Structures are given as structure tokens and as C-alpha cells.
Amino acid sequence: MDRSPKVVFDWTGSLRVARLSWTMADHLDQLVGERSATARAALASWLGVYADEFVARIDDEMRTAATLAEQMRGEANGWAEVNFDLTTGTAT
């Protein structure tokens, strides 16, 4: 049987990743705002079926980005709670 040392979990590193996930979600929200403003400006010049297609694509993009940002924050919060529970010995 192999008696190699156990792998030590990097709690500090894992919390850095959780914070980075939250920061990335904020950045994504900012990009969505910028993209939305640009899309509205572009749409001012478009008419007809191409405008309708563009609106549908932008709406889908905005919903997807908002969902992704929400999920990133949820995962970051979830990991922070788990880390807190494990380091303090409390249960959720």
C-alpha cells in the first residue's frame, strides 16, 4: 500500500476562486449594460425582419448573461458558507 502524504485542501485558494467568481459576475453585469446600450444604438438604424432577429438575439444574450452572473454569485456564496461552516464547526 502506498503511504504517500495526503493532499491538503487549499481553503484560502478556494475562497480566492469564490471571490473571483463574484468579481467576474460583476464584470459580466457591466458588459451586459454596455452591450445593451450599444444594441439599442444599433437598433435605431434597423427595420423589419433583421431588426426583429437582432432583438431576439440580444434578448437571449441578456437573459443568458444575467442567469450566468446570478449562478456565479450563488456558487460563490454557497462555497463561502460551506467554508465558514467547516472552519467554525457550525452546521447549516
N, C-alpha and C positions, 0 to 999 in steps of 0.2 A: 504494500500500500504506500502511495506517495504521501510524504509528510511535508509537502511544500507549505509555505506560510499562507494564511488565509488572506483573501483580498479584503482590503479595508475600504469601506464606502466613503466617498468624499462628500460629506454633508455640506461643507462650505461651498464646494464647487457646484453641487446640485442646487443650492439656493441662488448662486450666481446665474445659473441657467434659468431658473424660475423668474428672477428679476429681468433677465434679458428677454424672456418671452413677453413679459408685461411691457417692456420698452418697445419691443417690436410691434406689439399690438397698438401702442400709442402712435408709432410711426405709420402704421398701416392706416389708422384713422386719419392722420394728417394727409397721407397720399390720396385717400378717398375724397377728402374735401377739395384738394387741388384738382383732382381728376373730374370731380363733379362740376366745378367752375369752368374748366376747360371744355367739358362736354356741352354745357349749356351754351357757351360761346360758339362752339362749332354747330350746334343745332339751329342757331339763329339763321344760318345760311342754307339749311337743308329743308326740302319739302318732299312730300309724297312718301312712296314706299321705302326709300332709303332712309328717310328720317325716322319712320316707324321702326325699321330694323335696328337703327342706331339706338333709339330709345330703349328698345327691348334688351339689347346687349349691355347698354350702360346700366339699366336697372338690375339686370342679372349680376353684373360685376359688383355693383354697390351692395346688393344683398349678400353675395358670397363673401366679400371683404368684411362686411360687418359681422357676419356669422363667424368667420375665421378669427377676427380680433376678439370677439366675445369668448370663443373657445380657448384661445391662447391665455386670456386673463383667468378664465375658470381653471385651467390646468395649473397655472402659476399659483393661484390662491389655494387650490387643493393640495399642491405639493408643500406650500408653506405651512398649511395646517397639519399635514402629516408630520412634517419635520418638527414642528412645535410640539405635537403630541409625543413624538418619540424622544425628543430631547428633554421634555419636562416630566415624562412619565404619566401624562394625563390621557384620558381616552375621550374620543369624540362620540 
